[in-house]
Amino acid sequence: MAYPVSFSADYGSGDRSRGLAVLGIIWLKGLLLIPHAIILFFVYLAALFVGWIGYFVVLFTGKRLPDGIQNFIANTIGWMQRLQAWMYSLTDAYPPFEFDPASYGVQFAVTDDNPDRNRWLALSGILSLKWILAIPHLIVIWALSIGVAIAGWIGYWIIAFTGQANQGIHEFIEGVTRWTGRVLAWVAGLTDEYPPFSLDVDG
């Protein structure tokens, strides 16, 4: 059974911009994301606050987060993941300033429609203990993130010379991004199902 939090970045034909790759090589590509970073900073702070309120909702009701809270947090995580995907050339299409761009080639989704939630997990979120439960994942993700930075930089060179993204690098970065999104979604209470230690689509 597939894990209820997913992330996908369409490889497509593999064609990528040599110019954007060169900007990545010289560490300037991130400057183009500054407008997103400014807006997302405030959106992320709001998501943290809303998420903390959401823990209390689950604690007192034993039910899933209200749709408004669930969608706001999921869309915030999705926005963050679209920026990383663009940064590492999983797509050349500049990320839209939207919460849920259905037509964009990079998608993050939470499909857990189970109406019940674990009150103890909600309490651990209120007390900031949920991050402790996520430590095994965070250690692996930290190590994999180093690999992503190296693979992404090598990928820029491949694109600069060939105009094509390496599919293996694409899938590796896609997988790490997916794993990270699943952990963030679990900590935020978007699902109670503990994330798998996996880069795969189905977990």
C-alpha positions as CSV (number, residue, x, y, z in Angstrom):
1,M,0.0,0.0,0.0
2,A,1.4,3.4,-1.0
3,Y,2.4,5.9,1.7
4,P,-0.2,8.7,1.8
5,V,2.3,11.5,1.2
6,S,3.8,11.7,-2.3
7,F,6.2,13.9,-4.3
8,S,6.9,13.7,-8.0
9,A,8.9,15.7,-10.5
10,D,8.3,14.8,-14.1
11,Y,11.6,14.0,-15.8
12,G,9.9,14.5,-19.2
13,S,12.3,14.5,-22.2
14,G,15.2,15.4,-19.9
15,D,16.0,18.6,-21.8
16,R,17.2,21.3,-19.4
17,S,18.6,24.9,-19.8
18,R,22.3,25.1,-20.1
19,G,22.2,28.7,-18.9
20,L,20.4,27.8,-15.6
21,A,22.9,25.0,-15.2
22,V,25.8,27.4,-15.4
23,L,24.2,29.6,-12.8
24,G,24.0,26.5,-10.6
25,I,27.6,25.7,-11.2
26,I,28.7,29.2,-10.0
27,W,26.3,29.2,-7.1
28,L,24.1,32.0,-8.4
29,K,20.9,30.1,-9.3
30,G,19.5,30.5,-5.8
31,L,19.4,34.3,-6.2
32,L,16.5,33.8,-8.6
33,L,14.5,32.3,-5.8
34,I,14.9,35.3,-3.4
35,P,11.3,36.5,-4.1
36,H,10.0,33.1,-3.2
37,A,12.2,32.9,-0.1
38,I,10.9,36.2,1.2
39,I,7.3,35.2,0.9
40,L,7.8,31.7,2.0
41,F,9.5,32.8,5.2
42,F,6.3,34.4,6.4
43,V,4.1,31.6,5.1
44,Y,6.3,29.0,6.9
45,L,6.1,30.9,10.2
46,A,2.3,31.0,9.8
47,A,2.3,27.2,9.0
48,L,4.3,26.5,12.2
49,F,1.7,28.5,14.3
50,V,-1.3,26.9,12.5
51,G,0.3,23.5,12.9
52,W,0.7,23.9,16.6
53,I,-2.9,24.9,16.9
54,G,-3.7,21.8,14.9
55,Y,-2.1,19.6,17.5
56,F,-4.6,20.9,20.1
57,V,-7.5,20.2,17.7
58,V,-6.3,16.6,17.3
59,L,-5.6,16.2,21.0
60,F,-9.1,17.3,22.0
61,T,-11.1,15.7,19.2
62,G,-9.1,12.6,18.2
63,K,-9.9,13.6,14.6
64,R,-7.8,14.7,11.6
65,L,-6.9,18.3,11.1
66,P,-9.6,20.6,9.7
67,D,-9.3,20.8,5.9
68,G,-8.2,24.4,6.1
69,I,-5.2,23.6,8.4
70,Q,-4.4,20.4,6.6
71,N,-4.3,22.1,3.2
72,F,-2.4,25.1,4.4
73,I,0.4,23.1,5.9
74,A,0.5,20.6,2.9
75,N,0.7,23.5,0.5
76,T,3.5,25.2,2.4
77,I,5.5,22.0,2.3
78,G,4.7,21.6,-1.4
79,W,5.9,25.1,-2.1
80,M,9.2,24.4,-0.3
81,Q,9.7,21.2,-2.3
82,R,9.0,22.9,-5.6
83,L,11.7,25.4,-4.9
84,Q,14.2,22.6,-4.2
85,A,13.1,20.8,-7.3
86,W,13.7,23.9,-9.5
87,M,17.0,24.6,-7.7
88,Y,18.4,21.2,-8.6
89,S,17.0,21.1,-12.2
90,L,14.3,18.6,-11.7
91,T,12.4,21.1,-13.8
92,D,13.3,24.3,-15.6
93,A,9.9,25.8,-15.2
94,Y,10.2,28.6,-12.7
95,P,8.0,27.8,-9.6
96,P,4.7,29.6,-9.6
97,F,3.7,31.9,-6.7
98,E,0.8,29.6,-5.9
99,F,-0.2,27.3,-3.2
100,D,-1.4,24.4,-5.3
101,P,-0.4,24.7,-9.0
102,A,-2.2,21.8,-10.6
103,S,-0.5,22.2,-14.0
104,Y,3.1,22.5,-12.6
105,G,5.3,19.5,-13.3
106,V,6.4,19.1,-9.7
107,Q,3.7,17.9,-7.3
108,F,3.4,17.3,-3.5
109,A,0.2,15.7,-2.2
110,V,-1.2,14.2,1.0
111,T,-3.9,11.7,0.5
112,D,-4.5,10.4,4.0
113,D,-8.3,10.7,4.5
114,N,-8.5,8.6,7.7
115,P,-10.8,10.6,9.9
116,D,-9.1,9.5,13.2
117,R,-5.8,10.7,14.6
118,N,-3.6,9.6,17.5
119,R,-4.0,11.9,20.5
120,W,-0.6,10.9,21.9
121,L,1.2,11.9,18.7
122,A,-0.6,15.2,18.9
123,L,0.5,15.7,22.5
124,S,4.1,14.9,21.4
125,G,3.8,17.6,18.8
126,I,2.6,20.2,21.3
127,L,5.6,19.3,23.5
128,S,8.0,19.3,20.5
129,L,8.8,15.7,21.2
130,K,7.7,14.5,17.8
131,W,11.0,15.8,16.3
132,I,12.8,13.4,18.7
133,L,10.8,10.5,17.2
134,A,11.9,11.7,13.8
135,I,15.6,11.8,14.6
136,P,16.4,8.5,12.8
137,H,15.0,10.0,9.6
138,L,16.7,13.4,10.2
139,I,20.1,11.7,10.5
140,V,19.6,9.8,7.2
141,I,18.2,12.9,5.4
142,W,21.1,15.0,6.6
143,A,23.5,12.5,5.1
144,L,21.5,12.2,1.9
145,S,21.3,16.0,1.6
146,I,25.1,16.1,1.3
147,G,24.7,13.6,-1.5
148,V,22.0,15.8,-3.1
149,A,24.3,18.9,-3.1
150,I,27.1,16.9,-4.7
151,A,24.9,15.1,-7.2
152,G,23.1,18.3,-8.0
153,W,26.3,20.2,-8.8
154,I,27.6,17.3,-10.9
155,G,24.2,17.4,-12.6
156,Y,24.6,21.0,-13.5
157,W,27.9,20.2,-15.3
158,I,26.2,17.4,-17.2
159,I,23.4,19.7,-18.3
160,A,25.8,22.5,-19.2
161,F,27.7,20.2,-21.6
162,T,24.8,18.0,-23.0
163,G,21.6,20.0,-22.4
164,Q,20.2,16.9,-20.8
165,A,19.6,16.1,-17.1
166,N,20.9,12.7,-15.9
167,Q,17.9,10.6,-15.1
168,G,19.7,8.8,-12.2
169,I,20.6,12.0,-10.5
170,H,17.1,13.3,-11.2
171,E,15.5,10.3,-9.5
172,F,17.9,10.4,-6.6
173,I,17.2,14.0,-5.8
174,E,13.5,13.4,-6.3
175,G,13.6,10.5,-3.9
176,V,15.4,12.5,-1.1
177,T,13.0,15.4,-1.6
178,R,10.1,12.9,-1.3
179,W,11.5,11.4,1.9
180,T,12.0,14.9,3.4
181,G,8.4,15.9,2.6
182,R,7.0,12.7,4.2
183,V,8.9,13.4,7.4
184,L,7.7,17.0,7.5
185,A,4.1,15.9,6.8
186,W,4.3,13.3,9.6
187,V,5.7,15.8,12.1
188,A,3.0,18.3,11.2
189,G,0.3,15.7,11.8
190,L,-0.9,15.4,8.2
191,T,-0.8,11.7,8.7
192,D,-0.2,9.4,11.6
193,E,1.6,6.7,9.5
194,Y,5.3,6.8,10.4
195,P,7.3,7.5,7.2
196,P,9.2,4.7,5.5
197,F,12.9,4.7,5.2
198,S,12.7,4.8,1.5
199,L,13.3,7.0,-1.6
200,D,10.6,5.1,-3.5
201,V,7.3,6.4,-4.7
202,D,5.3,3.7,-2.8
203,G,7.5,3.8,0.3
